[in-house]
Amino acid sequence: MGGGRDLSSNAAVWGERLARLRLRLFCPSCMSEPLIVIGNGMAAARFVDELGKRALGRHAVAVIGEEPRLAYNRVLLSALLAEEIGVADIELKPKRWWQDRGVTLHYGVRAIAIDATARTVTLAGGTRLSFSKLVLATGSQPIKLTMPGMELPGVHTFRDVDDVNTIAASKGARVVVIGGGLLGLEAAYGLAKARAQVTVVHLMDRLMERQLDAPAAALLKSLVERKGIEILLNANTARIHGETRVEGVELTDGRRIDADAVIFAAGIRPNIALAKDAGIAVNRGIVVDDHLQTGAADVFAIGECAEHRGICYGLVEPAYEQARVLARHLAGREASYAGSIVATNLKVSGVSVFSAGAVMVGEGSESIILSDLNHGTYKKLVIARGRLTGAVLIGDVGDALWYLELIRTRQPTQRIRADMMFGRALAIRSEAA
């Protein structure tokens, strides 16, 4: 049988095609319900995937993306900049995947207007598309601070593939990265790997202040500096110097840093203009309820552009949770979104970092800490009322997902308290004893 074909590997594909055919034969009205997704990023791709698993063929899906390429993984941009991977490696789904799900892709084109009453979306160039359901997954844009010199050639942001291609010209150059959060450190790492001389300028007193406590941030700073990246904390940028292009950065305390390029990575701002112009309620983000619906009927928002219960998450995992809930809701199943446990589990400048939940000790909580600075590891578990409520890990993140599960499920930890710092395997053995 060595020369035969294994048809079992195609079972899933044929199953999807048969399901689609049945819908066309027995439910033609379902196929006429147009659903438009504005945005072709990670949230949009996950939503289409989740919807296909639950209601394949129920909607005629069209995805509109301003970037002239298929959806890709933004988390891997630093690795792309460092030339550790290629552009093909960050693509989330191949073109055939979208075709097999009957999705019409409009990428490289911008949606310029929404008429929520007439239920139409107008594209640049004048094309008008009708919808019965509309999902806004418009993402965010990088914040560029207002200061003298911002208009000089050599000032960039770090947000998409085009930014990577532009910044790649800075290999071997002197680069100042403004912002010591996740995005800034990722840009710094990619540039350092690409042989640039990098200085990170951060306004706050520690790196990644939203995700890390002071000891964890201090360890991360030390580990990042070992990679040849200079870190300046409590540093406020006053102006960018240069005649015809960037020559340096001046701080408010008078220090000047010579530079051939400046990368702004000082945060992101949700893209809400399209919704706001359509009369849809917005605050910092596009306001949604527990079904991810906006103030307009049958118009929804997910991902970085969405604001739920006053929170814009700006992270991948909450966007994926929202995509899953919305797909279930649009498939006619009971589903609601109650918010997300904020978690980061990434390599930051080549250093493994995990942060989840409430990482600062407050009233009614306490912490257990294990620190081994010589080996570059730090663990902190925050406990309140006998349950794990937060965790920070640097270096050794092997049990990160287990800690996240404990936080999300609010499982009582009294019986494993003495051992859970040392990992799941030991804690489970102790609990069973």
C-alpha positions as CSV (number, residue, x, y, z in Angstrom):
1,M,0.0,0.0,0.0
2,G,3.1,2.3,0.0
3,G,2.0,3.9,-3.3
4,G,-1.6,4.5,-2.2
5,R,-3.1,7.9,-1.1
6,D,-4.1,8.5,2.5
7,L,-7.5,10.1,2.1
8,S,-8.0,10.4,5.8
9,S,-5.8,13.5,6.0
10,N,-8.3,15.3,3.8
11,A,-11.4,14.3,5.9
12,A,-11.6,17.7,7.6
13,V,-11.4,19.6,4.3
14,W,-14.1,17.4,2.7
15,G,-16.3,17.7,5.8
16,E,-16.2,21.5,5.5
17,R,-17.0,21.4,1.8
18,L,-19.9,19.0,2.3
19,A,-21.3,21.2,5.1
20,R,-21.1,24.2,2.9
21,L,-22.8,22.3,0.0
22,R,-25.7,21.3,2.4
23,L,-26.2,24.9,3.4
24,R,-26.4,26.0,-0.2
25,L,-28.9,23.3,-1.0
26,F,-31.2,23.5,2.0
27,C,-30.7,27.0,3.4
28,P,-30.2,29.4,0.5
29,S,-31.4,32.3,2.6
30,C,-28.5,31.8,5.1
31,M,-26.0,32.3,2.2
32,S,-27.5,35.7,1.4
33,E,-26.7,37.2,4.8
34,P,-23.6,39.4,4.2
35,L,-21.2,40.0,7.0
36,I,-18.4,42.5,6.7
37,V,-15.3,42.6,8.8
38,I,-13.4,45.9,8.7
39,G,-9.8,45.2,9.6
40,N,-7.5,42.3,8.5
41,G,-5.4,41.8,11.6
42,M,-5.1,39.1,14.2
43,A,-8.5,39.7,15.8
44,A,-10.2,39.6,12.4
45,A,-8.5,36.4,11.3
46,R,-9.3,34.7,14.6
47,F,-13.0,35.8,14.4
48,V,-13.3,34.4,10.8
49,D,-11.7,31.1,12.0
50,E,-14.1,30.8,15.0
51,L,-17.1,31.7,13.0
52,G,-16.2,29.1,10.4
53,K,-16.1,26.4,13.1
54,R,-19.5,27.3,14.4
55,A,-21.6,28.5,11.4
56,L,-19.7,27.7,8.2
57,G,-21.7,29.0,5.3
58,R,-24.3,30.9,7.3
59,H,-22.8,34.3,6.3
60,A,-21.2,35.6,3.1
61,V,-18.1,37.0,4.8
62,A,-16.1,39.9,3.3
63,V,-12.9,41.2,5.0
64,I,-11.6,44.6,4.3
65,G,-7.9,45.4,5.1
66,E,-6.0,48.6,4.5
67,E,-2.6,46.8,4.4
68,P,-1.7,45.3,1.0
69,R,-1.2,41.8,2.4
70,L,-2.9,38.9,4.2
71,A,-3.3,39.0,8.0
72,Y,-0.1,38.4,9.9
73,N,1.2,38.0,13.4
74,R,2.3,41.4,14.7
75,V,3.9,39.7,17.7
76,L,6.7,38.4,15.5
77,L,7.7,41.8,14.0
78,S,10.8,42.0,16.1
79,A,11.9,38.6,14.9
80,L,11.3,39.7,11.4
81,L,13.3,42.9,12.0
82,A,16.1,40.7,13.4
83,E,16.0,38.5,10.3
84,E,15.3,35.5,12.4
85,I,12.3,34.7,10.2
86,G,10.9,35.9,6.9
87,V,7.7,37.6,5.9
88,A,6.1,34.3,4.9
89,D,6.6,33.0,8.5
90,I,4.4,35.6,10.1
91,E,1.4,35.0,7.8
92,L,-1.5,33.8,9.9
93,K,-3.4,31.9,7.2
94,P,-2.6,31.2,3.5
95,K,-4.8,32.6,0.8
96,R,-6.3,29.2,0.1
97,W,-7.5,29.0,3.7
98,W,-9.6,32.1,3.2
99,Q,-10.9,30.8,-0.2
100,D,-11.9,27.5,1.3
101,R,-14.2,29.3,3.8
102,G,-15.8,31.4,1.1
103,V,-14.3,34.7,2.4
104,T,-14.0,37.6,0.0
105,L,-10.8,39.5,0.7
106,H,-10.5,43.2,0.0
107,Y,-6.9,43.9,1.2
108,G,-4.9,47.0,0.2
109,V,-8.1,49.0,0.3
110,R,-9.4,51.4,3.0
111,A,-13.0,51.6,4.3
112,I,-13.8,55.3,4.4
113,A,-17.4,55.4,5.6
114,I,-20.1,53.4,7.4
115,D,-23.8,54.1,7.1
116,A,-25.3,52.2,10.0
117,T,-28.8,53.0,9.0
118,A,-28.5,52.0,5.4
119,R,-26.1,49.2,6.4
120,T,-23.4,50.0,3.9
121,V,-19.6,50.4,4.0
122,T,-18.0,52.6,1.4
123,L,-14.5,51.9,0.3
124,A,-11.8,54.2,-1.1
125,G,-12.6,54.5,-4.7
126,G,-16.3,54.6,-4.2
127,T,-17.3,50.9,-4.0
128,R,-20.2,50.4,-1.6
129,L,-20.8,47.1,0.1
130,S,-24.0,46.1,1.9
131,F,-24.1,44.2,5.2
132,S,-26.5,42.6,7.6
133,K,-23.8,42.3,10.3
134,L,-20.7,44.5,10.6
135,V,-17.6,43.7,12.7
136,L,-15.1,46.5,13.4
137,A,-11.7,45.1,14.0
138,T,-9.8,48.2,13.1
139,G,-7.0,47.8,15.6
140,S,-4.8,50.7,16.8
141,Q,-2.3,53.2,15.6
142,P,1.0,54.1,17.3
143,I,1.1,57.2,19.4
144,K,3.6,59.8,18.1
145,L,4.4,62.5,20.7
146,T,4.3,66.1,19.6
147,M,7.8,67.7,19.8
148,P,10.2,69.7,17.7
149,G,11.9,67.5,15.0
150,M,9.1,65.0,14.6
151,E,8.9,65.7,10.9
152,L,12.5,64.9,10.2
153,P,13.4,61.9,8.0
154,G,14.6,59.1,10.2
155,V,11.7,59.3,12.6
156,H,9.6,56.1,12.5
157,T,7.0,54.0,14.3
158,F,7.1,50.2,14.9
159,R,3.7,48.8,14.2
160,D,3.5,46.9,10.9
161,V,5.5,45.2,8.1
162,D,6.1,48.5,6.3
163,D,7.6,50.0,9.4
164,V,9.9,47.0,9.7
165,N,11.0,47.4,6.1
166,T,11.7,51.1,6.7
167,I,13.6,50.6,10.0
168,A,15.7,47.8,8.4
169,A,17.7,50.6,6.7
170,S,18.9,51.5,10.2
171,K,21.1,48.3,10.5
172,G,24.4,49.3,12.0
173,A,23.2,52.8,12.8
174,R,22.7,54.6,16.1
175,V,19.0,54.3,17.0
176,V,17.0,55.8,19.9
177,V,13.8,53.9,20.8
178,I,11.3,56.1,22.7
179,G,9.2,53.8,25.0
180,G,10.2,51.0,27.3
181,G,7.0,49.0,27.2
182,L,6.5,45.8,25.4
183,L,6.5,47.3,21.9
184,G,9.6,49.4,22.5
185,L,11.6,46.6,23.9
186,E,10.7,44.4,21.0
187,A,11.8,47.1,18.6
188,A,15.1,47.5,20.5
189,Y,15.7,43.7,20.4
190,G,15.1,43.5,16.7
191,L,17.4,46.5,16.0
192,A,20.1,45.1,18.2
193,K,20.0,41.8,16.5
194,A,20.3,43.7,13.2
195,R,23.5,45.2,14.5
196,A,22.2,48.7,15.4
197,Q,23.5,50.6,18.4
198,V,20.3,51.0,20.5
199,T,19.3,53.3,23.3
200,V,15.9,52.9,24.9
201,V,14.5,56.1,26.5
202,H,11.7,55.5,28.9
203,L,9.7,58.1,30.8
204,M,8.8,55.9,33.8
205,D,11.0,54.5,36.6
206,R,10.9,50.9,35.4
207,L,10.4,48.9,32.2
208,M,6.9,47.5,31.4
209,E,5.4,49.2,34.4
210,R,1.9,48.0,33.6
211,Q,3.0,44.3,33.7
212,L,5.9,44.1,36.1
213,D,6.7,45.1,39.7
214,A,9.9,46.9,40.5
215,P,12.2,43.8,41.2
216,A,11.0,42.0,38.0
217,A,11.5,45.2,35.9
218,A,15.0,45.6,37.4
219,L,15.9,42.1,36.5
220,L,14.5,42.5,33.0
221,K,16.5,45.7,32.6
222,S,19.7,43.9,33.6
223,L,19.0,41.1,31.1
224,V,18.2,43.4,28.3
225,E,21.4,45.5,28.9
226,R,23.5,42.3,28.7
227,K,22.4,42.2,25.0
228,G,24.1,45.5,24.4
229,I,21.0,47.7,24.6
230,E,21.3,50.9,26.7
231,I,18.3,51.7,28.9
232,L,17.6,55.2,30.3
233,L,14.8,55.4,32.9
234,N,13.0,58.5,34.1
235,A,14.0,60.0,30.8
236,N,11.7,62.5,29.1
237,T,12.3,63.4,25.4
238,A,12.3,67.2,24.7
239,R,13.2,67.4,21.0
240,I,14.7,65.6,18.1
241,H,17.7,67.4,16.6
242,G,18.7,67.5,12.9
243,E,18.9,69.7,9.8
244,T,17.9,67.5,6.9
245,R,17.4,64.3,8.9
246,V,17.7,62.9,12.5
247,E,21.0,63.7,14.2
248,G,20.1,63.2,17.9
249,V,17.6,63.3,20.7
250,E,17.6,65.8,23.5
251,L,16.1,65.0,26.9
252,T,14.4,67.5,29.3
253,D,17.4,67.3,31.7
254,G,19.7,68.5,28.9
255,R,21.3,65.2,27.9
256,R,21.8,64.6,24.2
257,I,22.0,61.2,22.5
258,D,23.4,61.0,19.1
259,A,21.2,59.1,16.7
260,D,20.7,58.3,13.0
261,A,17.1,57.2,13.6
262,V,14.3,57.5,16.2
263,I,11.7,54.9,16.7
264,F,8.5,55.9,18.6
265,A,7.0,53.0,20.6
266,A,5.3,55.0,23.3
267,G,1.9,53.3,23.2
268,I,-1.1,52.8,20.9
269,R,-4.4,54.5,20.3
270,P,-7.5,52.6,19.2
271,N,-8.7,53.4,15.6
272,I,-12.1,54.8,16.3
273,A,-12.5,57.5,13.6
274,L,-14.6,55.4,11.3
275,A,-17.1,54.5,14.0
276,K,-17.2,58.0,15.4
277,D,-17.9,59.5,12.0
278,A,-20.8,57.0,11.6
279,G,-22.3,58.2,14.9
280,I,-21.4,55.1,16.8
281,A,-20.6,55.7,20.5
282,V,-16.9,55.9,21.3
283,N,-14.8,56.8,24.3
284,R,-11.1,55.9,24.2
285,G,-12.3,52.9,22.1
286,I,-15.5,51.8,20.4
287,V,-17.9,51.2,23.2
288,V,-19.4,47.6,23.2
289,D,-21.6,45.6,25.5
290,D,-21.2,42.0,26.7
291,H,-22.2,40.7,23.3
292,L,-19.5,43.0,21.7
293,Q,-22.3,45.0,20.1
294,T,-21.8,48.7,19.6
295,G,-24.6,51.3,20.1
296,A,-25.7,50.6,16.5
297,A,-27.8,47.6,15.7
298,D,-25.9,44.6,14.3
299,V,-22.6,46.5,14.4
300,F,-19.9,44.9,16.6
301,A,-16.3,45.6,17.6
302,I,-13.5,43.4,18.8
303,G,-9.8,43.7,19.5
304,E,-7.7,46.7,20.2
305,C,-10.4,49.1,18.9
306,A,-13.0,47.9,21.3
307,E,-13.8,49.3,24.8
308,H,-15.6,46.9,27.1
309,R,-16.7,48.1,30.5
310,G,-14.3,51.0,30.3
311,I,-11.3,48.9,29.3
312,C,-9.3,48.8,26.0
313,Y,-7.0,45.8,26.4
314,G,-4.6,46.3,23.5
315,L,-3.4,42.7,23.8
316,V,-3.8,39.6,21.7
317,E,-5.4,37.2,24.1
318,P,-8.4,39.4,25.0
319,A,-8.9,40.0,21.3
320,Y,-9.0,36.3,20.7
321,E,-11.5,35.8,23.6
322,Q,-13.7,38.5,22.1
323,A,-13.5,36.9,18.7
324,R,-14.6,33.5,20.2
325,V,-17.5,35.1,22.1
326,L,-18.7,37.1,19.1
327,A,-18.5,34.0,16.8
328,R,-20.7,32.0,19.2
329,H,-23.2,34.9,19.5
330,L,-23.5,35.3,15.7
331,A,-23.8,31.5,15.4
332,G,-27.0,31.8,17.5
333,R,-25.4,30.3,20.7
334,E,-25.5,31.6,24.2
335,A,-22.4,33.7,24.7
336,S,-21.4,36.8,26.6
337,Y,-18.1,38.5,27.3
338,A,-17.4,39.4,30.9
339,G,-13.8,40.8,30.4
340,S,-10.4,39.2,30.3
341,I,-7.7,38.4,32.8
342,V,-4.8,40.5,31.4
343,A,-1.9,38.3,30.7
344,T,1.4,38.6,28.8
345,N,3.4,35.5,27.9
346,L,6.2,36.5,25.5
347,K,9.9,36.7,24.9
348,V,10.7,40.4,25.5
349,S,14.0,41.3,23.9
350,G,14.9,37.6,24.0
351,V,13.9,37.2,27.7
352,S,11.0,35.0,28.7
353,V,8.4,37.2,30.5
354,F,5.0,36.2,31.9
355,S,2.6,38.5,33.8
356,A,-1.0,37.9,34.6
357,G,-3.7,39.3,36.9
358,A,-3.1,41.7,39.7
359,V,0.7,41.8,40.1
360,M,0.8,44.4,42.8
361,V,0.1,43.6,46.5
362,G,-2.8,45.5,47.8
363,E,-5.1,45.4,50.8
364,G,-6.1,41.8,51.6
365,S,-3.4,40.2,49.5
366,E,0.1,38.9,50.0
367,S,2.9,37.7,47.8
368,I,5.3,34.7,47.7
369,I,8.6,35.6,45.9
370,L,11.5,33.4,44.6
371,S,14.4,35.3,43.2
372,D,17.7,34.0,41.7
373,L,19.3,37.0,40.0
374,N,22.5,35.2,39.2
375,H,20.5,32.8,37.0
376,G,18.2,35.5,35.7
377,T,15.0,34.1,37.2
378,Y,12.3,35.8,39.3
379,K,8.9,34.5,40.4
380,K,6.2,36.3,42.3
381,L,2.7,34.9,43.2
382,V,0.0,37.2,44.6
383,I,-2.6,35.5,46.8
384,A,-5.8,37.0,48.1
385,R,-8.4,35.1,50.2
386,G,-6.8,31.8,49.5
387,R,-6.7,32.1,45.7
388,L,-4.0,33.1,43.2
389,T,-4.8,36.5,41.8
390,G,-1.6,37.5,40.1
391,A,1.8,36.1,38.9
392,V,5.0,37.5,37.5
393,L,7.7,35.3,36.0
394,I,11.0,36.3,34.5
395,G,13.3,33.7,32.9
396,D,11.6,30.4,33.9
397,V,8.0,30.6,32.6
398,G,7.4,26.8,32.3
399,D,4.4,26.9,34.5
400,A,2.9,30.1,33.2
401,L,-0.2,28.6,31.7
402,W,-0.9,26.7,34.9
403,Y,-0.7,29.8,37.0
404,L,-3.0,31.6,34.5
405,E,-5.5,28.7,34.8
406,L,-5.4,29.1,38.6
407,I,-6.1,32.8,38.3
408,R,-8.9,32.4,35.8
409,T,-10.7,29.6,37.6
410,R,-10.2,31.1,41.1
411,Q,-9.3,27.6,42.4
412,P,-8.6,27.5,46.1
413,T,-4.9,27.1,46.7
414,Q,-4.6,26.4,50.4
415,R,-3.5,22.8,49.9
416,I,-0.8,23.6,47.4
417,R,0.3,26.9,48.8
418,A,3.6,25.6,50.1
419,D,4.6,24.0,46.8
420,M,3.0,25.9,44.0
421,M,5.9,28.3,43.7
422,F,8.0,25.3,42.5
423,G,5.6,24.3,39.7
424,R,2.6,22.3,38.9
425,A,4.2,18.8,39.1
426,L,5.3,19.2,42.7
427,A,2.1,21.0,43.7
428,I,-0.1,18.2,42.3
429,R,2.0,15.5,44.0
430,S,1.7,17.4,47.3
431,E,-2.1,17.8,46.9
432,A,-2.5,14.1,46.2
433,A,-0.4,13.0,49.2
